[in-house]
Amino acid sequence: MKFGFIGAGIVAQTLAKHLLLHGHEVVLSNSRGPETLSDLVSSLGTGAKAGTPIEAAEQDFVILSVMWPQMPTALSMVPDWTGRVLIDATNRFENMEPLVGELSGKNSSEIVAQYAPGARVIKAFNSVPMEWIKDYTEEKPKTVLFMSGDDIQTKQVLQEIWENIGFACIDLGSLSQGGLLQQIGRPLAGLNLNLLERYSVR
Ligand SMILES: NC(=O)c1ccc[n+]([C@@H]2O[C@H](COP(=O)([O-])OP(=O)(O)OC[C@H]3O[C@@H](n4cnc5c(N)ncnc54)[C@H](OP(=O)(O)O)[C@@H]3O)[C@@H](O)[C@H]2O)c1
């Protein structure tokens, strides 16, 4: 499959490596233009390209990987989000300036959805520090990955991809309810659940 990244920093680079190793293609974008990413995509190797946010959003799946204050500008680069799958890896930390959006009982991906009208928003990867998943070997432990969203079919496709690239993916349900559990400060955010061994049940 083809993944576009809006944001080309730590999250984009780490996830791109895992995806590329398993035969997927990636398009990375930032605010400064594709030419600023040429060294990076060369180092990522075959299957990696630099593009604009619009080109990133044209891929099968788009991963939003910018800091929260840049989220509105980054999403506004894409004129029409209708029908696109937008995987939100961002976090809204209270000390960020500007602190875009009001939570009022919602989770931050619901705010993201307001800035990308018509997108099918999936919340994933926000609570997995990239330091945990820098092992790209076949022997790496499976890290538990939580995912929430309202599009059940898309989640099934993504679940298979995440499992295939080395995660143990748990679907927490809808964007509003599941998303709240994986929100920063909530019970499942930042839980390090590496599955070091497979246990057999007798
Ligand atoms: N780091 C982690 O371990 C981790 C783990 C889980 C979730 N997260 C979340 O993931 C998000 C990204 O984190 P990160 O650590 O990858 O941040 P980062 O390394 O600072 O990368 C942010 C990227 O966004 C780009 N960017 C900024 N403004 C943009 C715009 N308007 N349009 C397109 N791209 C833009 C930046 O490039 P330019 O400035 O050159 O445009 C940069 O490539 C954050 O919300 C963070 O909370 C991080």
The ligand as an SDF file (V2000), in Angstrom:
LIG
                    3D

 48 52  0  0  0  0  0  0  0  0999 V2000
    8.3120   11.5280   18.7860 N   0  0  0  0  0  0  0  0  0  0  0  0
    7.5730   10.5340   19.3060 C   0  0  0  0  0  0  0  0  0  0  0  0
    8.0960    9.5840   19.9200 O   0  0  0  0  0  0  0  0  0  0  0  0
    6.0690   10.5540   19.1330 C   0  0  0  0  0  0  0  0  0  0  0  0
    5.3470    9.3900   19.3980 C   0  0  0  0  0  0  0  0  0  0  0  0
    3.9830    9.3620   19.1940 C   0  0  0  0  0  0  0  0  0  0  0  0
    3.3120   10.4950   18.7350 C   0  0  0  0  0  0  0  0  0  0  0  0
    4.0340   11.6470   18.5280 N   0  0  0  0  0  0  0  0  0  0  0  0
    3.2880   12.8230   18.0230 C   0  0  0  0  0  0  0  0  0  0  0  0
    3.5000   12.8780   16.6170 O   0  0  0  0  0  0  0  0  0  0  0  0
    3.5950   14.2260   16.1680 C   0  0  0  0  0  0  0  0  0  0  0  0
    4.9290   14.4290   15.4560 C   0  0  0  0  0  0  0  0  0  0  0  0
    5.9760   14.1710   16.3590 O   0  0  0  0  0  0  0  0  0  0  0  0
    7.4850   14.1110   15.8670 P   0  0  0  0  0  0  0  0  0  0  0  0
    8.2760   13.7560   17.0810 O   0  0  0  0  0  0  0  0  0  0  0  0
    7.5870   13.3100   14.6370 O   0  0  0  0  0  0  0  0  0  0  0  0
    7.7310   15.6760   15.5200 O   0  0  0  0  0  0  0  0  0  0  0  0
    8.9460   16.3190   14.7010 P   0  0  0  0  0  0  0  0  0  0  0  0
   10.1030   15.3880   14.6750 O   0  0  0  0  0  0  0  0  0  0  0  0
    9.1240   17.6850   15.2690 O   0  0  0  0  0  0  0  0  0  0  0  0
    8.3630   16.4100   13.2140 O   0  0  0  0  0  0  0  0  0  0  0  0
    7.3490   17.3010   12.8580 C   0  0  0  0  0  0  0  0  0  0  0  0
    7.3460   17.4170   11.3520 C   0  0  0  0  0  0  0  0  0  0  0  0
    6.2520   18.2370   10.9560 O   0  0  0  0  0  0  0  0  0  0  0  0
    6.6920   19.0670    9.8860 C   0  0  0  0  0  0  0  0  0  0  0  0
    5.7950   20.2050    9.7500 N   0  0  0  0  0  0  0  0  0  0  0  0
    5.7030   21.3120   10.5060 C   0  0  0  0  0  0  0  0  0  0  0  0
    4.7280   22.1120   10.0520 N   0  0  0  0  0  0  0  0  0  0  0  0
    4.1890   21.4980    8.9700 C   0  0  0  0  0  0  0  0  0  0  0  0
    3.1460   21.8320    8.0520 C   0  0  0  0  0  0  0  0  0  0  0  0
    2.4640   22.9700    8.1640 N   0  0  0  0  0  0  0  0  0  0  0  0
    2.8720   20.9770    7.0450 N   0  0  0  0  0  0  0  0  0  0  0  0
    3.5550   19.8140    6.9070 C   0  0  0  0  0  0  0  0  0  0  0  0
    4.5610   19.4420    7.7610 N   0  0  0  0  0  0  0  0  0  0  0  0
    4.8620   20.2770    8.7690 C   0  0  0  0  0  0  0  0  0  0  0  0
    8.1170   19.4160   10.2880 C   0  0  0  0  0  0  0  0  0  0  0  0
    8.9100   19.8250    9.1980 O   0  0  0  0  0  0  0  0  0  0  0  0
    9.1260   21.3680    8.7910 P   0  0  0  0  0  0  0  0  0  0  0  0
    9.1790   22.1750   10.0590 O   0  0  0  0  0  0  0  0  0  0  0  0
   10.3990   21.3110    8.0430 O   0  0  0  0  0  0  0  0  0  0  0  0
    7.9520   21.6910    7.9470 O   0  0  0  0  0  0  0  0  0  0  0  0
    8.6090   18.0560   10.7610 C   0  0  0  0  0  0  0  0  0  0  0  0
    9.0530   17.2910    9.6680 O   0  0  0  0  0  0  0  0  0  0  0  0
    3.4360   15.1010   17.4170 C   0  0  0  0  0  0  0  0  0  0  0  0
    2.0900   15.5310   17.4810 O   0  0  0  0  0  0  0  0  0  0  0  0
    3.7610   14.1620   18.5760 C   0  0  0  0  0  0  0  0  0  0  0  0
    3.0610   14.4750   19.7740 O   0  0  0  0  0  0  0  0  0  0  0  0
    5.3930   11.7040   18.6900 C   0  0  0  0  0  0  0  0  0  0  0  0
  1  2  1  0
  2  3  2  0
  2  4  1  0
  4  5  1  0
  4 48  2  0
  5  6  2  0
  6  7  1  0
  7  8  2  0
  8  9  1  0
  8 48  1  0
  9 10  1  0
  9 46  1  0
 10 11  1  0
 11 12  1  0
 11 44  1  0
 12 13  1  0
 13 14  1  0
 14 15  2  0
 14 16  1  0
 14 17  1  0
 17 18  1  0
 18 19  2  0
 18 20  1  0
 18 21  1  0
 21 22  1  0
 22 23  1  0
 23 24  1  0
 23 42  1  0
 24 25  1  0
 25 26  1  0
 25 36  1  0
 26 27  1  0
 26 35  1  0
 27 28  2  0
 28 29  1  0
 29 30  1  0
 29 35  2  0
 30 31  1  0
 30 32  2  0
 32 33  1  0
 33 34  2  0
 34 35  1  0
 36 37  1  0
 36 42  1  0
 37 38  1  0
 38 39  2  0
 38 40  1  0
 38 41  1  0
 42 43  1  0
 44 45  1  0
 44 46  1  0
 46 47  1  0
M  CHG  2   8   1  16  -1
M  END
$$$$
